[in-house]
Amino acid sequence: MNRKNLFLLIVVFTILFTACKKNLDTPPGKPQSMNELVIPDNFNWETTKDVEITISISGTKEYQAKSKVSVFNADPASGGKLMASGNATPGNSFTSNMRIPSHLTLLFLKMESPFGGNQAATVPISGNTVSYTFDSQKSSGNLKLVVVEPACGETGDIIVTQTSGTIDITGGATYSLAGTFNGTVNFTNSGGTLKVCGTVTTGNVNMNKTTHHLVITQGGSFTAADLGFGAAGTITVYSNSILTVNNNFTSKGNLTNYGTINVNGSYVNSEGAFENYGTFNVSNSMSLNSQTTNINGCKIIVAGAFAQNSPACIFRMLAGSYLQVGGACNITKEDTYMYDGAMIKCNTYSANSTSHVYGIGSRSLIQVNGTVDFNGSMDGPITIIYNPGSTVNISGTLTNDANIMLATNFTGYIPQSACNPVGYGEPPIVDTDLDGVPDEFDLYPTDPERASNSYFPAEDVWGTVAFEDLWPSKGDYDFNDLVLDYTGYYVLNAQNDVKDLIIDFRVRAVGASLNNGYGFQLDQITPDQVEVVTGTIHESETMPITLNTNGTEANQPKAVIIVVSSVESVIHRSTGSMFNTIKTNPAGTWDVTTVTVTFTNPVLQSDLGPEDFNPFLIKDQHRDIEIHLPNMAPTALVDPSFFGTFEDNSDPGQGRYYKTVNNLPWGILLYEQFDYPIENAEILDAYNYFSTWCESGGTAYPNWYANEPGYRVPASIY
């Protein structure tokens, strides 16, 4: 009898004497067994999806130092785990082909700039791509401020559909306009709120009552020939929205801006609150005379002069904010506060004896092109710098690290940002290994070949590969013959190429009497690209593994790593042949095997994509019998004569592998830890929506394995 026929005979007896009996307590409405499932031909039993991640950084100033970008499976403040990280600069995006659980619909992205400031965004997954651009100029000590914008057409709104004529805002009602309007806007005495999400062009508008409110939101635009704002009403401009006043503009109401306000004339805040967190452009002069709130939280550009000249007038320049004055900057009254890197840039600067400037936090800067006439007081970390040849008169007081100096003597740094388009100086960046990644973002600051880690499934998260081991015959589909957990990461260099692949493995269950091993193939990597493999365990006397000098398996055209030649080397049984599959048996323990693959030269992430990681089971110490995931090709050492025998329906010529005629698999992979069925429980008996998931081709219940109400049958799960 030849070897193949003898093996097939052994398989038949193994099925008869070791196959587990079926659970007859299948809930109504589900197929009674795996054999009843109707599986689409193109379904590969994937609980994951592969997405191409591209994170870019825009900016007008390209520094050599790199920003750190990170991808999380959720907001880390809510328990999200790090999945990938790398480096990016303007013009050099971070790209990665990542594998994620199929049910995941959002990713949390973060950018940390070496020039100061962090940004974060929650981004939807569109198909198989995620693309997002951070603005490298949006810099702040904190993450970017997020303001919830009101929408037009909310409950209770009066919808305005007219495109011309007159709109009366009356009766205290809220009016929503999402279209285009060119006509008259009339706020009556009883007033109300006009909410603009579209485009409004109007003439003179009078908002002179406390009941008058204008809201520009959702990318809306409001242009007025003249705007009277003579009482404590409110105007609020939200992000990406615009208010334009084509005349001088005097404000006595409460003006709040998160978007853009353009004043084509002079602006005076005489009584109301002024709060700017966006861009505020003034084509002539600007005066702050109000004794209430005056806040700049982002950018003010004044073409003419700027004055702060009312008693009890307080002006606050928040962290990273910017004020640019084309003419004279006159601080004649009361208090100015500058926080954490705020910056004022003006042509001349004058501060009289009744003015007080306070620096809070990190150093702020006042940059003056011409004359400096300082007769007030300045306290805290603020520096006034001036150019050589400028006239400088200093008769005021400087305390607590406040100073005035030549610009050439200033060694500080104010970062460029969306709020501050110019910045000043160069950042004090430490890069010990000179790889272009600042030490603060470099996980390997003294190693120029390594800089960051990208994780799979995610940092401190285990995934699972679960196998049936009777191929080419079908098993009992409890998927616990080998339950192999894995977690790992790529070590990337400064160019985001892979220098090392490090994977931890643990055998959590062996619901079989066969002595199996396991390994993996890197489908796009050849053995000569590998410098060394460490951490593998080859202690089997019945199946010796022949290795190349670098630790990869010999006689293979692709890089194949045999992690463990026998699972018995890495588990510690408590009793019996079934390891951690019978609840009444004492639990066994396992060792964690750490395998490190170091590449001779860094390889592209695209050559180590998740689709190129090909794990397999070696059956019962027969090196030429491998069991792979559906449609994953075997290694070169497999015996192809087993394909198409018994219940296997592989067709190598068509790229079809390890499926039955009705498309059942011998292995599944999850990007989360799998709570596997107990012995004698088919997976259909343990998970109520497993059949719905696979018969839908993976579209329904992609999280069928989740610990959600109604998803599981706890008695059938180990």
Secondary structure by P-SEA (a helix, b strand, c coil): ccaaaaaaaaaaaaaaccbbbbcccccccccccccccccccccccccbbbbbbbbbbbccccccbbbbbbbbcccccccccccccccccccbbbbbbccccccccbbbbbbbbcccbbbbbbccccccbbbbbbccccccccccbbbbbbbcccccccccccccccccccccbbbbbcccccbbbbbccbbbbbbbcbbbbbcccccccccbbbbbccbbbbbbcccccccccbbbbcccbbbbbccbbbbccbbbbccbbbbccbbbbcbbbbbbccbbbbccbbbbccccbbbbcbbbbbccbbbbccccbbbbbccbbbbbbccbbbbcccbbbbccbbbbbccbbbbcccbbbbbcccbbbbbbccbbbbcbbbccbbbbbbcccbbbbbcccccccccccccccccbbbbbccccccccccccccccccccccccccccccccccccccccccccbbbbcccccccccccccccccccccccccccccccccccbbbbbbbbcccccccccccccccccccccccccccccccccccbbbbbcccccccccccccccccccccccccccccccccccccccbbbbbbbbbbbbbcccccccccccccbbbbbbccccccccccccccccccccccccccccccccccccccccccccccccccccccccccccccccccccccaaaaaaaacccccccccccccccccccccc
